[in-house]
């Protein structure tokens, strides 16, 4: 009987290879349902999430420089090249502007499609002349009411009478009622207040985007006692153009 030792060896290699793959597959299993098991170079396809504007990128600990100098063999390095190693780590630290994951816009940056609110803080008299730049409509008034309930209701009250939940609990001073002392505020003055804030009310320019601010203003005008049909009868083409931004 002829025996092919070559085929036997080939068969044995195949069996060993299959056994190796099987053992590797079993080894990658784990009782932890949240664990992916053993992964080959996971950092190549599973990116780590970072919070924007937080100091991360391996810079969220006080020993950043010590750890990275150790990686470069700082202690064993000759004194002549240690300054270069320190410089290299400093450059790494500066890559994300002190460790920030997301860089903030350069000062003076204006978002595409937006224009800056040109009336400076403290010059309220100019704001009085600004009129509503967007048309009044049932949709905008409905949205304005929704935004008002999110950002304003808790202080100014659902009816704009200054009796919001925080005022009732005496956590804030009562703001003027829209149908009372604030009845004569123009759309521009209301927008100015939303943008810059007034008294205990902080500025909301960074919290509410431009079109939402104006829709809130529209709804506030109804709380002043203006009739919806009268507001909707205003021709948008007769309003003044306002330069404002998110």
Secondary structure as GFF3:
##gff-version 3
##sequence-region A 1 246
A	DSSP	alpha_helix	5	27	.	.	.	ID=ss1
A	DSSP	three_ten_helix	42	44	.	.	.	ID=ss2
A	DSSP	alpha_helix	64	71	.	.	.	ID=ss3
A	DSSP	alpha_helix	79	94	.	.	.	ID=ss4
A	DSSP	alpha_helix	124	127	.	.	.	ID=ss5
A	DSSP	alpha_helix	138	151	.	.	.	ID=ss6
A	DSSP	alpha_helix	153	156	.	.	.	ID=ss7
A	DSSP	alpha_helix	165	168	.	.	.	ID=ss8
A	DSSP	alpha_helix	187	196	.	.	.	ID=ss9
A	DSSP	alpha_helix	210	223	.	.	.	ID=ss10
A	DSSP	alpha_helix	228	232	.	.	.	ID=ss11
A	DSSP	three_ten_helix	236	238	.	.	.	ID=ss12
###
